[in-house]
Each structure stands twice: as C-alpha cells, then as structure tokens.
Amino acid sequence: MPRVIIIGSGIAGLFAALELSDAGYDVLVVTKQRPEDSSTNWAQGGIAAILDQTDNSGIESHITDTLACGDGQCDEEVVRVVVSEAGDRIRDLLSIGVSFEKAGEEFHFAKEGGHSTARILHAKDATGKEIESALNNEVSRRENIELRPMTLAVDLIQRKHGAIEEGICGIWCLNLDDDTMTTELADAIMIATGGAGKLWAKTTNPPVATGDGLAMAHRAGACVKDMAFVQFHPTALMITDERPFLITEALRGAGGVLLDDEGLATHLKERGDPAPLSFTLEYSTKGSLATRDIVARACDNVIKRSGADHVWLVCDHLDTEELQSSFPTITERLQRHGLILGKDPLPVAPAAHYMVGGLDVDLQGRVQTSDSTVIPGLYGIGEVACTGMHGANRLASNSLLEGVVFAQRAARHIITELPSSLSQSPDWLADGLQELLEHSPLRHDLESLQATMTDDVGLVRRFSRLKRALRRLNLLSDEVDLVWSTCRPSRDLIELRNLILVATLIAQDALQRTQNHGLHFNADLV
Ligand SMILES: Cc1cc2nc3c(=O)[nH]c(=O)nc-3n(C[C@H](O)[C@H](O)[C@H](O)COP(=O)(O)OP(=O)(O)OC[C@H]3O[C@@H](n4cnc5c(N)ncnc54)[C@H](O)[C@@H]3O)c2cc1C
C-alpha cells in the first residue's frame, strides 16, 4: 500500500488521515507539539453549513454571502463546491462522534458577521475543541495511522531524475525530544500546517502558527497566491501582559455591540438602553455585525484616534444568564481577569487571525507551480492553502468548512490517482554544522520581525511603509541565512527562517497591488 505523510494535526490533517486510513493507506502524521496543539482546537464560533443538499435557496444564500464577503475576488466554482459538499462532510464529522449543539431534536444554528441567516453549527463556544478531540480519538483507534508528536517538519525532499525535478518524495524532520534529524519517505505529502499568526505581535493564533508548510513548499517551487489578504479579527480581548484571547463573533451575533470611549460613557449614563449605537454604524449599516475587514478597520481607526489600545464590547443589555450558558469558555476566561460576561464592558482590539492567502492549489488540493503545473505528490489543505474560496476576505466559520472539504477531496485524489513510487532519498547532512550556542539574537530578530509586520504590514498599509518593511525583512533574511548555513537547525531557527520568508511574500504581494480589496487596505490607494 502507498504511504502518505501528513504534516499537521488540525482539522485538515486529521480528517485527511482518516479518509486515507479508510482506504487502507499507511499514514504518518507528524505534528510539532501535542496532537491537539492547533488553531482548530481554539476555534470557538463554529462551522458554517447547509445540511440539506436539496435546500437550494439555503445553499445559494450561503454562496451569495461568501462571494459578497470575498469582495469580488472569490473563485465561484470553488465556493459552490465547498458549500455544496458541506452537508456530507458534516455527516462524516457526526459519524466519528462530533457533537453539535441542539435545540430540542434539531441542530441549533448560530449567526455571525456577514451571514444573512443563522447557519453555523457549533458546540457552544468550543466548537474547535469538540472537532479536534473527536478526530484525535478516531485517529488513535486506527492501526494504519501513526501520529508522531514533537516532530517538526523542516523541509521537503525533492525527487530528481537526472537534472529534472520530479516531485516530492519525503520530508526531513527534527525530533524535538532528542534533537535528532530523520528522513521520512512517502508517495505523497499533504501539507496541513495552518497559518502564520506569529508574524504579528498580537495574534489569536496558537504559537505553532509559524507558516512552516507554506515556506517549505515555496522553497520547493510552489506558487503562492493572495498573500496580502490577512484577516485581523476585530475582537480579541486585551488584558495587559496576557496573550490576546479571541472573543467570538457569535457574541456580536447574539447582540454584543462595539463602543468607543464616548459611546461607553453615554451608555453607562443611560443604563437600560435596549441596544446602544455602535461607532461601527459609521462604516456599515450592519454595524458591529459587518464583515470582519470593515469592523476591524473601524476599531483600528478609533484606537489610533483615541490613543487607547482597545475599544469596548458591551453586552449588558442582553440576558446575562443566557449569555453565560451559551459562551462558557469566554465566561470562564473573563472570570480569570475579574470580568463578568453580560455585565462588564470588555476591552477588545483587532489581532492577526487568519491567512486567506497561501499555497496555490487546484480543486484537488494539488500544489501548483508558477506556470500552473502541479508538483507531483504534493498537496496543500486547510489554512495553508489558498483555494479561492475566501477571495479577499474570509466569511466567519467558513474556514473549518473549507479545511474539511478540501482534506476529503485531496485524500480522494490520492486514493484514485496516485501510483506508488517510494524511492531512496538522501539523509539530512549535518557535517560541518555547529550547535547554535546563543539563542538571544534569534529572539531579538523575531521581535524585530513582529514589530515590522505590526507597524508596516498591518490593517492599514502604505507604499512607503511596505517598502520599509521589505528593506528590514531583507536584512533579517540575510542574518538568518547566515546562521542557517553554519548551525544545526533548532526549532527557533527553523520557525524564524520560515516566518521571514512568509512575511516577505506578504509584503511583496501587498506592495504590487494597485487596488484595495477586502482585507488589503492601502491608504495611498484611496
Ligand atoms: C482562536 C481562533 C478561533 C477560530 N474560530 C473559528 C471558527 O469558529 N470557525 C472557523 O471556521 N474557523 C475558525 N478559526 C480558523 C480555523 O480554526 C483555522 O483556519 C483552521 O482550524 C485551520 O485548520 P488547519 O487544519 O489548516 O490548521 P491548524 O488547525 O492550525 O493545524 C496546523 C497543525 O500543523 C502543525 N504544524 C505546523 N507546522 C508544523 C511543522 N513544521 N511540522 C509539524 N507540524 C506542524 C501544528 O502543530 C498543528 O497541529 C479560528 C482560529 C483561531 C486561531
């Protein structure tokens, strides 16, 4: 039986592993921390889906909302495929034990920003955890899947026939428990490494989100697409010295309203207000429930004008008990900081959240080169891939859906099309490389990278700032290349090298754009 390596254990990687396992394939899943360490595990709001495939108006309305949010940049064929296959994939998730919230006998559907109706399946406010743990449980039951934690994929191994690159036949990995390098061969490699939120000082992403898969595929000749489109979530909880914590959009779907300092002062004076008026209404008639790009820029604008580091999310006009029962994860997190959901105003600000751009893949998840040929044996699924589904802006709760649909499609393609061709590959060569003795320069380089991305490649951009960012990124890249060529790879070094490459691809794409769309906003183009 052919062997497939999957890099990453989020929704995309684990779902693909199960599909391949069902077909009798040998699967190795490598993941750089614990199996559950992923953005998937942190997803709160839910997964958008029309379950009834004969519900044409429901499907059309989901497609229309997705296209509208994508600001004219979505690939409509991809959107139609993903939305139409949603019901089947949700039934697959249910069959392995995922449990979504119900109201009586029926599923309870929530509503989020940009959705014209309630169509989001959820497990209270911990949907990702529910999905991730069901997938991990199922994977652990399969004898033909090996899930190897603490294993960091470093680079892809390319198969060569004479001078011709023939595709990808394996990966080099760093075992983080004992610092050894290993070579793993396979007939196909699926990259499911998620996003790169660590590029910015404030992110909702877990620390594993360092763009590794995107960088290693790009080094192997993969084309990337739409890198300028980076989604900043408008409402991350800002508590001094704490990592930003996502406050799901579903809370605004339930009636939460964004206020500036002045709005809050008025609201507090006039307690009993049925629903306070948000400053976001100046930017969209949908107010706090406009799409994320609009709400995030509105918050950023208010924050820059006021000099504060946050705006306020208020919910005290809503039913406290009902809120706390619907959002137990957020309630518990707020309690740690002495805040009560449904009573206290919450300090929130935008934080880097989701990478819309990524590896250019086709409808089967096959990674493309710049001349639109595929790289044999290489697939990209989940957040690391750019399928065209999200266009210039991702609609809330569409990414878990895209991840699961493309995981299935890519796995199916491997099962139906891939010949077995395991070949011999070189081991990692470490001769002449020394141990990295001082780690502090790498830490400072990471801080400098995050400062550059935050200041110059954030929510609002300018040509001069993007050029400045690229000059700085070039310096950082030279520094890290020097260390790379002389030292054994460490986790810090590998991640920094990847982050700098992904940052450069984002800044380059942003700089060459002559029009603003969705998440890319260059103030010089207004
Ligand atoms: C806080 C938060 C809330 C969200 N809420 C929602 C929501 O409600 N609905 C929705 O649709 N989307 C949501 N999203 C987005 C969504 O969760 C992600 O886009 C999606 O889970 C990505 O899945 P994935 O399988 O592609 O990657 P991930 O789930 O991020 O998994 C990536 C995996 O790759 C591993 N990895 C990375 N690099 C390497 C390497 N070099 N070697 C080995 N392993 C590696 C990681 O350890 C991890 O296991 C949210 C995201 C966040 C951060």
The ligand as an SDF file (V2000), in Angstrom:
LIG
                    3D

 53 58  0  0  0  0  0  0  0  0999 V2000
   -8.8670   31.4630   18.1670 C   0  0  0  0  0  0  0  0  0  0  0  0
   -9.3760   31.0140   16.8260 C   0  0  0  0  0  0  0  0  0  0  0  0
  -10.7420   30.8770   16.6120 C   0  0  0  0  0  0  0  0  0  0  0  0
  -11.2200   30.4480   15.3750 C   0  0  0  0  0  0  0  0  0  0  0  0
  -12.5620   30.2430   15.2110 N   0  0  0  0  0  0  0  0  0  0  0  0
  -13.0120   29.7190   14.0410 C   0  0  0  0  0  0  0  0  0  0  0  0
  -14.3780   29.3570   13.8760 C   0  0  0  0  0  0  0  0  0  0  0  0
  -15.1820   29.4970   14.7950 O   0  0  0  0  0  0  0  0  0  0  0  0
  -14.7750   28.8550   12.6800 N   0  0  0  0  0  0  0  0  0  0  0  0
  -13.9120   28.6640   11.6250 C   0  0  0  0  0  0  0  0  0  0  0  0
  -14.3270   28.1910   10.5530 O   0  0  0  0  0  0  0  0  0  0  0  0
  -12.5990   28.9820   11.7730 N   0  0  0  0  0  0  0  0  0  0  0  0
  -12.1320   29.4800   12.9390 C   0  0  0  0  0  0  0  0  0  0  0  0
  -10.8090   29.7790   13.0770 N   0  0  0  0  0  0  0  0  0  0  0  0
   -9.8990   29.4550   11.9820 C   0  0  0  0  0  0  0  0  0  0  0  0
   -9.7070   27.9360   11.9420 C   0  0  0  0  0  0  0  0  0  0  0  0
   -9.6610   27.4530   13.2600 O   0  0  0  0  0  0  0  0  0  0  0  0
   -8.4380   27.5390   11.2290 C   0  0  0  0  0  0  0  0  0  0  0  0
   -8.3520   28.1890    9.9950 O   0  0  0  0  0  0  0  0  0  0  0  0
   -8.4150   26.0440   11.0000 C   0  0  0  0  0  0  0  0  0  0  0  0
   -8.6070   25.3660   12.2040 O   0  0  0  0  0  0  0  0  0  0  0  0
   -7.0950   25.6320   10.3810 C   0  0  0  0  0  0  0  0  0  0  0  0
   -7.0530   24.2400   10.3660 O   0  0  0  0  0  0  0  0  0  0  0  0
   -5.7760   23.5260    9.7590 P   0  0  0  0  0  0  0  0  0  0  0  0
   -6.0110   22.0650    9.8900 O   0  0  0  0  0  0  0  0  0  0  0  0
   -5.4730   24.0670    8.4270 O   0  0  0  0  0  0  0  0  0  0  0  0
   -4.5650   24.0180   10.6980 O   0  0  0  0  0  0  0  0  0  0  0  0
   -4.3820   24.0050   12.2790 P   0  0  0  0  0  0  0  0  0  0  0  0
   -5.6050   23.6070   12.9770 O   0  0  0  0  0  0  0  0  0  0  0  0
   -3.7630   25.2960   12.6600 O   0  0  0  0  0  0  0  0  0  0  0  0
   -3.2980   22.8640   12.4680 O   0  0  0  0  0  0  0  0  0  0  0  0
   -1.9810   23.0440   11.9890 C   0  0  0  0  0  0  0  0  0  0  0  0
   -1.1530   21.8880   12.5060 C   0  0  0  0  0  0  0  0  0  0  0  0
    0.1230   21.8700   11.8810 O   0  0  0  0  0  0  0  0  0  0  0  0
    1.1260   21.6480   12.8580 C   0  0  0  0  0  0  0  0  0  0  0  0
    2.3860   22.1640   12.3070 N   0  0  0  0  0  0  0  0  0  0  0  0
    2.6600   23.4260   11.8980 C   0  0  0  0  0  0  0  0  0  0  0  0
    3.9200   23.4690   11.4160 N   0  0  0  0  0  0  0  0  0  0  0  0
    4.4400   22.2270   11.5110 C   0  0  0  0  0  0  0  0  0  0  0  0
    5.6870   21.6370   11.1990 C   0  0  0  0  0  0  0  0  0  0  0  0
    6.6980   22.3440   10.6490 N   0  0  0  0  0  0  0  0  0  0  0  0
    5.8880   20.3250   11.4600 N   0  0  0  0  0  0  0  0  0  0  0  0
    4.9090   19.5780   12.0240 C   0  0  0  0  0  0  0  0  0  0  0  0
    3.6950   20.0860   12.3560 N   0  0  0  0  0  0  0  0  0  0  0  0
    3.4660   21.3900   12.0880 C   0  0  0  0  0  0  0  0  0  0  0  0
    0.5980   22.3630   14.0730 C   0  0  0  0  0  0  0  0  0  0  0  0
    1.2550   21.9480   15.2340 O   0  0  0  0  0  0  0  0  0  0  0  0
   -0.8800   21.9550   14.0010 C   0  0  0  0  0  0  0  0  0  0  0  0
   -1.0400   20.6590   14.5040 O   0  0  0  0  0  0  0  0  0  0  0  0
  -10.3050   30.2050   14.3060 C   0  0  0  0  0  0  0  0  0  0  0  0
   -8.9390   30.3650   14.5160 C   0  0  0  0  0  0  0  0  0  0  0  0
   -8.4680   30.7500   15.7610 C   0  0  0  0  0  0  0  0  0  0  0  0
   -6.9910   30.9020   15.9660 C   0  0  0  0  0  0  0  0  0  0  0  0
  1  2  1  0
  2  3  1  0
  2 52  2  0
  3  4  2  0
  4  5  1  0
  4 50  1  0
  5  6  2  0
  6  7  1  0
  6 13  1  0
  7  8  2  0
  7  9  1  0
  9 10  1  0
 10 11  2  0
 10 12  1  0
 12 13  2  0
 13 14  1  0
 14 15  1  0
 14 50  1  0
 15 16  1  0
 16 17  1  0
 16 18  1  0
 18 19  1  0
 18 20  1  0
 20 21  1  0
 20 22  1  0
 22 23  1  0
 23 24  1  0
 24 25  2  0
 24 26  1  0
 24 27  1  0
 27 28  1  0
 28 29  2  0
 28 30  1  0
 28 31  1  0
 31 32  1  0
 32 33  1  0
 33 34  1  0
 33 48  1  0
 34 35  1  0
 35 36  1  0
 35 46  1  0
 36 37  1  0
 36 45  1  0
 37 38  2  0
 38 39  1  0
 39 40  1  0
 39 45  2  0
 40 41  1  0
 40 42  2  0
 42 43  1  0
 43 44  2  0
 44 45  1  0
 46 47  1  0
 46 48  1  0
 48 49  1  0
 50 51  2  0
 51 52  1  0
 52 53  1  0
M  END
$$$$
